[in-house]
Amino acid sequence: MTELHLWLRHEDRPTERRTPVVPSDARRLVESGVTLTVEESPQRIFPVEAYEAVGARVAPTGSWVSAPSEAVVLGLKELPEEPAELRHRHIFFGHAYKQQPGAEDLLRRFAAGGGALLDLEYLVDDHGRRLAAFGYWAGYLGAALAVLQHRGRLVAPLTPTSKEELDEILRPVAGDEEFTALVIGALGRSGRGARVALEAAGLDPTCWDLEETRDLDRRALLAHDALVNCVLATTPIPPFLRETDLDDPARRLRTVSDVTCDVGSPLNVLPVYDRTTEWDEPVRRLRKEPPLDLIAIDNLPSLLPKESSEGFSGQLLPLLLDFGTGGPWGRCLDRFHETCRELGIVEGESRDV
C-alpha cells in the first residue's frame, strides 16, 4: 500500500452518529502505517479520545476543507454545501449516479476543484457485489419500525438505542394483533436483517426476491398488512407500488417501510412519495382511508450506531489497508469519471486513486 493519509470527518447531519472506522480498526490502520486524522465530533458514537489513544491525530470539526491535498476524506453521508469546489478525494455515500436530486451539482463541485468521489455504494468486487454496506442493519431497523408503527408503539422523535433494547420492545405482548408482513428483496443483506427483526417480533414474513418480482403479483402484495422494501434497483423495473394501487379498494396494506429510500431516482420501485421521513416525524400518512403509513428514513442504521458502525468498519478495514489505484477503488474512480462524462461535466486536473 502506498502512503495513505485518511481524514475521518465529522458528519454534518445532526442525526448521524455512525462512523465508517471504529477505534479498534483505527488502531489497525495506524499500526499499518496509515496516517489517520480524526475530527472532533460531539455526536459520533465513539469519542475522539478513543481514536487519539490508538495513535490518531485529532483535528477540529470541519477542518477537512483545509486538509493537505493528498489526504483522503472519509465519511458516510452528505457533505455540507460549502466549499463550492472540492479538491480532495472523498469516500462516502454520494447518491450521485442515478439522477438523484442534487447529484449533478455535487459532481460539478468535484470537477471544479479537481477532486474525486469514491462512492461507497460502488465499492464492489469483480462481480459487482458491494464490499462494505450497512444493509443488514438498515433492513433490521426498517422492519422494526414497521412493526412498532403497525402495533401503535412507535414513539417520535426517534432516538438511538442498542439492539438489546430494541429487541425488548419488539417482542409481542398480550393484546397485539397478528398481522402479515412482506419483505421484498428478502435474500439480500437488507432483506436478511428485515427477516430477523420480524422474527424477533413474533412474525413469519412472506419473502420475495428476484423470482417473485419478475412477474409481480400486485394483488398478493396489497393483501399484506405491512411491506418492507429492501430492493435497490440498478436497472429500470416496473414499480412495486403505484398511485393507483394506493386507491385500490381491495388494499389491505397499511404500513410501508422503504429501506432503500431511492426517492427522486427513475429507478425508484416505490414512486408513491416525493420526500423521505425524518427522526422527528418518522411516519407520513399517504392515505387517510383506509390508512396507509410510510416510513422512509435514509440513515436507519444510525439508530443502532454502535452495532452498525462496528459491522461496517470491519468490512471496510481490509479495503482501506489495500487502498490503491486498481481493484475496487479503481472501479469507484472509473464510475466517477464515467458519470461526469455522461453528464457533460468537464473535470479539472484529477489524479489516480
N, C-alpha and C positions, 0 to 999 in steps of 0.2 A: 504493500500500500504506500502511495506517495504521502508526503506530509499533509496532514489534514487539520484545519482549524475549524471546528464546529462551534457555532454560536447559538445556544439554546435561548430563544427569545421568550419574553412574556407574552401571553395570549391577550389580545386586545378585547376579546369578547368577555363581558363580566361573568357569564355563567360557565366559562371554560376552565375547568380545574385539572384537566388531564395534562400529561406530559408525554412526549414521544420517547424520552430517555429517563429511566428512573435511576436513583443514586447508585444502586448496586451495579447497574450496567455502565453508568458513568465511570465507575472505578475501572472496569474492564477497558474502556476506551482510553483512559489516561494511561493505564499500565501498558497499553499497546502503542503509545507514542502519539496519540491524538491530543492536540491542544483543544481543550474544552472550556469555553466561556459560557457562564450561565447567568442570565439576567435575574435580578431580584423580581419576585412576583408574589404579592400577598395572597393570591388565590390558588396558586399551584399546590397540588395535594402534598407535595414534598417540599419542605423548607429549603431555602438556598444554602443554609448551613450544612445540610446533609450532602450537598454536592461539593461544597468547599472542603469538607472533611475527607473526601476521596481524591482531592487534587485538582478540582476545577477552579478556574478563575471566576470571580464574581464581578458583575457589571451592573450599572443602573438600569432600571426598567426603560425599555425602548431605545437603548443605546446602539442597537444593531445598525441603525441608519448611518452611524459613523464608524462602524467596524472596518478593519482592514479589508481591502478589496478582495483578497484571496479567501476570506472567511466564507464558509457556507452556513447560511442562516437556516436554522431548523425550528419548525413549529408545527402546528396542527391545522388551525382554522385560518380564516381570512386575515389579510393584512389591514392595517389602518389605511385611510385614504391618502395619507401623505407618507413619504415623499412621492411626487408625481413621476419621478424617474427611479427605477430600481436597478441598481448597479451590481448587486450581489447575485450569486446563485442561491435560490431559496428552495428548501424542501418543505412542502406542506400539501394539504388537500386543497388544490386550487379551484376545482369545479369549473374549469375553463375550456373544456374541449367538446362540449355537447350543446353549444349555443345557449348556455345558461345566461340569465340576465347579468350584465356587468362583466362577462367573461372577456369580451374583446377589449374593453377598457383596461382590464388587468394585464392582458398580454401586451398591449401597447405601452404600458408603463415599463415592462421589462425591455421591450425593444428600444424605448427611448433611452434607457440607462445602460444598455449593454449587458444586462443581467440575464438570468435564465430561470425558468420554473422547472423543477424536478418534482413532478406531481406524484404524491404517494399513491394515488389511485391507479397510476400507470406504472408502478414499480412491480414488474411482472417477470415470470420465468419464460423459458423458451416457448411454452405452450399458451402464454397469455394469462396464466393464473397469478392472481395477486399474491405477493410475498409477505406483506405486512398489512394487517387490517384489523379494525375494531368490530368486524361484522358480528362475531358471536355475541358480544355484549350489547350491541345495538339491537339485535333480534331479541335477546333476552328481555331488555328493558321495554322495547316496543310492545311485546306481548304482555309483559307485566302490567304496563299502564292500561292496556286494553281491558285486561281482567278487572283491574281496580275501578276503571270507569264504568264498566258494564255492571259491576256489583255495587256501584254507588259509594265507593270507598276511596276515590281519587281525591286527594287534598291539594289545593293550589294555594300559594305557589309551590312548585316542586323544589325539593332540597336534596342535595347529595346524601347518600346513605351507604350502607355496606350490604353485601349480598345476604348476610345472615339476617339483618333487619328487614330487608325486602322480602325474603322468603317467609319470614314470620307473618307478615301481613297478607301474603299471597295465599296462605293456607285457607281452605274453605272452612267456614264456620256455620253453625246451625242457622237455618233460615236462608242461606244462599241458594238461589235458584240455579238449576242446571242450565247450561247453555252450550250451544255448538260453536266451535271456533275452526276457522280455516286458515292454514298457513300456505301461502303461495311462494315458491322458491324454497321449499322445505329441506332440500338436500344440501344447500349451501351453508356457509358459515352462519349467516344471519338466521337462516331457517332452523338450523340446529339449536341455536340459542333460544329462538322463539318456542320451539317444541319443548325444551327443558323447562322454561318458565311456565308454560301452560300445564305441563305435567305436575309441576310443583303446586299449581293452583287446583289440582284435582281434575283436570280436564284431559280428554283423549282427543286431540285435534285431528281434523281431516288434513292430510298432507298432499299438496300438489307440487309438481315440479315440471320439467320440460314436457314429459309425456302427456300430462293432464292439461297443459295450456296450449298445446298445438292446435287443438280443436276445442276451444273453451266452452264449457257448459255454463252459460251465464245464469241460467235458472238455478242450477245447483249452487253457484256462488251466492246468489241473492237469498237462498234458503238457509244460509248460516246466520247465526246471531252476530258473530264477530269475524272480521277479516284482518289478518296481519300480512302485509305485503313486504316480502324480502327480496323481490326481483329487481336487479339492476340491469336494465336492458342496454345492450351495446349496439343493436341494430333495431330498426323500426319493427314493432309487432302491434297487433290490434290491442287496444286498451282493455284492461280487465273491467273497468267501470266507466260508464259514460253518463252524461247528464240524464239521458232518457231512462237509464237503469234506476236512478235515484227516485224517479217518479213512478216506477213500476208498482202497480197495486199489489202484486204478489211479493214484494220485497219484505223479507224478514230481517235483513241486515240492519243492525242498529249501531254498531261500533266499527270504525275503520282505523287501524293504526298503520300508517305508511312509514315503514322503517327506512325505505330508500330515499324519500324526500327529493325526487327528481323534478320538483316543481319548476316550470318555466322551460324545461327541455322538450324538444319534439319527440324524445324517446320516453317521455313520462307515460307509465302504464296506468296511472290513476289521474287523468286530466280533469278532475272534478273540483279542483280547488286551485287558487292562484297565489297562495302565500302559506308559509309554514306557521306552525303554532309555537308558542314560547313557554318558558318555565312558569311565568306568572299567569298565563292563560293557556294551559296545555291542550284544551279541548275547544273545538269550534263546531257549532251545530250547522250542518249542511242542509238539513230538512227538519221542519218542525213537526210534521205529522204524516206518517209515523216518524218518530225522531230518528235522526242519523247523525252520529257524532264522529268527528275526525280528530285524530291525534297525529301530528306531523312535525316532530321535533328533530332538527338536523344535527344535534350533538347529544343524542341519547346516552352514549357511554359515559359522558361526564357526570351522570347521576350516580355512577359507581366508579369514581375517579381512580381509586387505588387499584382495584382489580383490573380495570380495563387498561390502565397505564402499564401495569406490570406485564400483562399479556402482550400488548403491542410492542413494548420495549424489547422484550425477549425475542420477538420476530425480527425487529429492525436491527438489533445489535450486530449480527453477523454480516449484514449488508453494509452497515457503516464501517465495519472493520475491513471490508473489501471494497471500499469506495474507490472508484476509478473511472476510466474512460469507456470501458466496454461493459458487456453483460447488461444487467437490469438498469444500471444508471445510464448507460449509453442509450438504451431504449427509451428511457424517460426523456433524455435530451433530444433524441430524434423526434419524439412525439411533439415536443415543444416547437421545434423548428418547422415540422410539417404543418402544424396548425397555423403558425404565423404565416406560412406561405399560402395556405388555403384562404386565409382572410386578407391577403394582400398587405400584410404588415411587413414593413422593411425594418429589419433588425440592425441595431448598431453593431459595433465590434463585439463579437461574442467569443467565448473560449470553450475549449473542451471541458468535460466534467473533470 
